[in-house]
Amino acid sequence: MDHIGIDVHKKDSQICILAEGGELIEQRIRTELECFAAVLGARPRARIVIEASTDSEWVARCLEGLGHEVVVADPNFAPMYATRTRKVKTDRRDARALADANLLGAYRPAHRLSDPQRHVRGRLAVRDAIVRTRTRYISLIRALLRQQGYRVPSGSAEGFLSRVRALTLPGRLVSTIAPLLAVMRHLNAQLAYSDETIARVTAHDERIQRLRTVPSVGPVTAAAFVATLDDAQRFRHAHEVEAYLGLVPRELSSGETQHRGHITKAGPTRMRWLLVQVAVSILRRRPPQAEALHAWALHIAARRGKHIAAVALARRVAGILYALLRDGTTFDPRHCRPRAMATSLSA
């Protein structure tokens, strides 16, 4: 069997083929379906290794359609590049390193999302872009009003327009912020449509319904968590999920010295942000079913501050959501015993 490594990029890709007979073939082509078919379509079945990236999924499907075995490899797996020198880095060397890793088996396959969860992720990405745009506009409007001595009362983002309209503003200032207010009305409508669509698409997923039994976890957060993990069984325990989401502290320890810093912030930023929002909601609203979680977080806040308590609670919520997916159960506040949570924190 031939062993092939492909360094995939947006416009061009570098191919390195280690043929079964010892022949080395290197070629650079356009990253297009027709070009892959022209170069690899007539070759016998081979194993191909590519890095996980934005384009990796459609390229992998294209190559699988040509009859090849495709491995989408984790680029963070250092042994995959053991044969590449650090002094010189080129696409040609990267493709050769992938081909060598393919031959040696020195790669770690990355998880490939299922089609339904890829679709949900796309909708969540669009929603996230709308939310961030609205947040920027709110910050800009607040700054423009403060320059003239006006302050918008605190409240939800959905009610921001009504709070601005309640202010008595001079005509010149109103005309200055009018374009932003007009765009925000459209953004609010699109955001409502996006939320309704996500709720409709995920309405028949019983996993999402189970996750929504956790206090302060809504349909968007539940859908995002399922789409992020996709298959809960690929994680051995909750600590792996927390690390995957970047909610564990950095650690620089050597010998007798142990130092832990801020969280790593690795993995999907959107999911981490949603979990922190859930934690903040529990701290502020204190839902009855989350009384044990609230008390646990307040105990941390008394020692470390509210910000660290919110992140710790977000990490705890991530572990709970993972357990519900893994075990196929719903949230039971009786399982959130203070002693069990204290043990989890010390671990």
C-alpha positions in Angstrom: 0.0 0.0 0.0 1.2 3.5 -0.8 1.6 6.0 2.0 0.7 9.6 1.2 0.9 12.8 3.1 -0.9 16.0 1.9 -0.2 19.4 3.4 -3.6 21.1 2.6 -3.9 24.8 2.2 -6.6 27.2 1.1 -5.3 27.6 -2.5 -2.6 25.0 -3.1 -1.7 21.7 -1.5 1.6 19.7 -1.4 1.4 16.0 -2.0 4.1 13.5 -1.0 3.7 9.8 -2.1 5.8 7.1 -0.6 5.1 4.3 -3.1 5.1 0.7 -2.1 8.0 0.0 -4.4 10.1 2.7 -2.7 9.5 5.5 -5.3 9.1 9.1 -3.9 6.6 11.3 -5.8 6.2 15.0 -4.8 3.7 17.3 -6.5 2.0 20.6 -5.8 -1.6 21.1 -7.0 -4.6 23.4 -6.6 -6.8 22.5 -3.6 -9.7 21.6 -5.8 -11.7 18.4 -6.2 -10.8 18.0 -9.9 -7.1 18.3 -9.2 -7.2 15.6 -6.4 -9.1 13.3 -8.8 -6.6 13.9 -11.6 -3.5 13.1 -9.4 -4.9 10.4 -7.1 -8.0 9.1 -8.8 -6.3 6.4 -10.9 -3.9 5.3 -8.2 -4.5 2.1 -6.2 -6.0 2.3 -2.7 -3.6 4.1 -0.3 -3.6 5.5 3.2 -3.5 9.3 3.2 -2.7 11.5 6.2 -3.8 15.1 6.3 -3.9 17.6 9.2 -7.1 18.7 10.8 -8.0 22.1 9.5 -10.8 24.2 8.1 -10.6 22.4 4.7 -9.7 18.9 6.0 -13.2 17.5 6.1 -14.3 18.2 2.5 -10.8 17.1 1.3 -11.0 13.9 3.3 -14.5 13.1 1.8 -13.2 13.9 -1.6 -10.2 11.5 -1.2 -12.5 8.8 0.4 -14.7 9.2 -2.7 -11.7 8.3 -4.8 -11.4 5.0 -2.9 -8.5 5.9 -0.5 -8.3 5.4 3.3 -8.0 8.9 4.9 -6.7 9.8 8.3 -7.4 13.3 9.6 -4.6 13.7 12.1 -4.3 15.9 15.2 -1.7 18.6 14.4 -0.8 19.0 18.1 0.6 15.5 18.2 4.3 16.3 18.2 5.7 12.8 17.2 4.0 13.2 13.8 6.7 15.8 12.9 9.6 14.0 14.5 11.4 13.6 11.1 11.1 17.3 10.2 13.8 19.7 11.1 12.8 22.8 13.1 15.3 25.0 11.3 13.6 24.9 7.9 9.8 24.7 7.4 8.2 24.4 4.0 5.1 22.9 2.6 7.2 20.3 0.9 8.9 19.3 4.2 5.6 19.2 6.0 4.1 16.9 3.3 7.1 14.6 3.6 6.8 14.6 7.4 3.1 13.6 7.1 4.0 10.8 4.7 6.7 9.5 7.0 4.3 9.6 10.0 1.8 7.7 7.8 4.4 5.0 7.1 5.5 4.8 10.7 2.0 5.1 12.2 3.2 8.1 14.2 -0.1 10.0 14.1 -3.1 10.5 16.3 -6.5 10.7 14.5 -8.6 13.7 15.2 -12.3 13.4 15.8 -14.4 14.0 12.7 -17.8 15.6 13.4 -21.0 13.9 12.3 -23.0 15.7 9.6 -25.9 16.7 11.9 -23.5 18.3 14.5 -21.5 20.0 11.7 -24.7 21.6 10.6 -25.5 22.7 14.2 -22.0 24.1 14.6 -22.4 26.2 11.5 -25.6 27.7 12.8 -24.0 28.4 16.2 -21.1 30.1 14.5 -23.5 32.4 12.7 -25.3 33.2 15.9 -22.1 33.9 17.7 -21.1 36.4 15.0 -24.4 38.2 15.3 -24.1 38.4 19.1 -20.5 39.7 18.9 -21.5 42.3 16.3 -24.4 43.5 18.5 -22.1 43.7 21.5 -19.7 45.9 19.6 -22.5 48.2 18.6 -23.8 48.5 22.2 -20.3 49.4 23.4 -19.9 52.0 20.7 -23.3 53.6 21.4 -22.6 53.7 25.2 -19.2 55.4 24.5 -20.8 58.0 22.2 -23.5 58.8 24.7 -21.1 59.0 27.7 -19.0 61.5 25.8 -22.0 63.8 25.9 -22.8 63.1 29.5 -25.6 60.5 29.0 -25.6 57.0 30.5 -27.7 54.0 29.4 -29.1 52.1 32.3 -27.9 48.5 32.8 -30.0 45.7 31.6 -30.3 43.0 29.0 -28.9 43.4 25.4 -32.4 42.7 24.1 -33.8 45.7 25.9 -31.0 48.1 25.0 -32.8 49.8 22.2 -35.8 50.6 24.5 -33.5 52.0 27.2 -31.8 54.3 24.6 -35.2 55.5 23.3 -36.2 56.3 26.9 -33.4 58.9 27.1 -34.0 62.5 26.2 -31.2 63.1 23.7 -30.5 66.1 21.4 -31.3 65.7 17.8 -27.7 65.8 16.6 -26.7 62.9 18.9 -29.8 60.9 17.8 -28.8 61.3 14.2 -25.2 60.2 15.0 -26.3 56.9 16.6 -29.4 56.3 14.3 -27.5 54.1 11.8 -26.3 51.8 14.6 -29.8 51.6 16.2 -31.3 50.7 12.8 -28.7 47.9 12.3 -29.3 46.7 15.8 -33.0 46.3 15.2 -32.2 44.1 12.3 -29.6 42.2 14.3 -32.1 41.5 17.0 -34.6 40.1 14.5 -31.9 37.9 12.9 -30.8 36.7 16.3 -34.3 35.7 17.3 -34.6 33.9 14.0 -31.3 32.1 14.6 -32.4 31.0 18.1 -35.7 29.7 16.8 -34.0 27.8 14.0 -31.5 26.2 16.4 -34.3 25.2 18.8 -36.3 23.7 15.9 -33.3 21.8 14.4 -32.4 20.3 17.8 -36.0 19.8 19.2 -35.9 16.0 18.5 -32.5 15.4 20.0 -33.1 13.8 23.4 -29.5 14.5 24.5 -30.2 18.3 24.3 -33.5 17.8 26.2 -31.5 16.0 29.0 -28.9 18.8 29.2 -31.6 21.4 29.5 -32.6 19.9 32.8 -29.5 21.6 34.3 -30.4 25.0 35.8 -29.6 28.0 33.6 -28.7 25.8 30.6 -30.8 26.8 27.6 -31.3 25.3 24.1 -28.3 27.2 22.6 -25.9 26.1 25.3 -27.2 22.5 25.2 -26.9 22.4 21.4 -23.4 23.8 21.5 -22.2 21.3 24.1 -23.6 18.3 22.1 -22.1 19.7 18.9 -18.7 20.3 20.6 -18.4 16.8 22.1 -20.4 15.0 19.3 -19.5 11.6 20.8 -19.2 11.7 24.6 -17.7 8.2 24.7 -14.5 9.5 23.1 -13.6 11.1 26.5 -12.7 8.8 29.4 -13.8 11.1 32.2 -15.0 14.6 33.0 -11.4 15.9 33.5 -10.6 15.2 29.9 -13.7 17.2 28.8 -12.7 20.1 31.1 -9.2 20.1 29.6 -10.6 19.9 26.1 -12.7 23.0 26.7 -9.7 24.9 28.2 -11.2 25.2 31.7 -8.3 23.7 33.6 -5.4 25.8 35.0 -2.0 26.0 33.3 0.7 24.2 35.2 4.5 24.8 35.3 5.9 22.3 37.7 9.4 20.9 38.1 11.1 19.1 40.9 9.9 20.6 44.2 8.3 23.6 42.5 4.6 23.6 41.6 3.0 26.6 39.9 -0.6 26.8 38.6 -1.7 29.8 36.6 -4.9 30.9 34.7 -6.9 28.5 32.7 -5.4 27.3 29.4 -8.3 28.6 27.2 -7.6 25.8 24.8 -10.3 24.4 22.6 -13.6 26.0 21.4 -13.9 29.6 22.7 -17.7 29.8 22.1 -18.4 26.8 24.3 -16.2 28.0 27.1 -17.9 31.4 27.0 -21.4 29.8 27.1 -20.4 27.7 30.2 -19.2 30.8 32.0 -22.5 32.5 31.2 -24.3 29.6 32.8 -22.1 29.9 35.9 -22.8 33.6 36.1 -26.5 33.0 35.8 -26.4 30.5 38.6 -24.5 32.9 40.8 -26.9 35.8 40.2 -30.3 34.1 40.0 -29.7 31.3 42.5 -32.2 28.8 41.0 -33.5 26.4 43.7 -32.3 23.2 41.9 -28.8 24.6 41.9 -28.6 25.6 45.5 -25.7 23.2 46.2 -23.8 24.5 43.2 -24.5 28.1 44.2 -23.2 27.5 47.8 -20.1 25.7 46.5 -19.3 28.6 44.2 -19.9 31.2 46.9 -17.4 29.3 49.2 -14.8 29.6 46.4 -15.7 33.3 45.8 -15.0 34.0 49.5 -11.5 32.7 49.2 -10.5 33.5 45.5 -12.9 36.1 44.2 -16.1 36.0 42.0 -14.3 35.7 38.7 -12.4 32.5 39.7 -15.6 31.2 41.3 -17.4 31.6 38.0 -14.8 29.8 36.0 -14.7 27.0 38.6 -18.4 26.7 38.5 -18.3 26.6 34.6 -15.8 23.8 34.9 -18.1 22.0 37.3 -21.1 22.5 35.0 -19.1 21.1 32.0 -18.4 17.9 34.1 -22.1 17.6 34.9 -23.2 18.0 31.3 -20.7 15.4 30.2 -22.0 12.9 32.8 -25.5 13.4 31.6 -24.5 12.7 28.0 -22.3 9.7 29.0 -24.9 8.1 31.3 -28.1 9.0 29.5 -29.6 10.6 32.6 -31.2 13.9 33.7 -30.0 16.4 36.2 -30.6 15.4 39.9 -29.7 18.1 42.5 -29.2 15.4 45.1 -26.1 14.3 43.3 -24.5 17.8 43.8 -23.5 17.1 47.4 -21.0 19.6 48.9 -18.7 16.8 49.9 -18.6 15.3 46.4 -18.0 18.7 44.9 -15.2 19.5 47.4 -13.5 16.2 46.5 -13.8 17.0 42.8 -12.3 20.5 43.4 -9.3 19.1 45.3 -8.7 16.6 42.5 
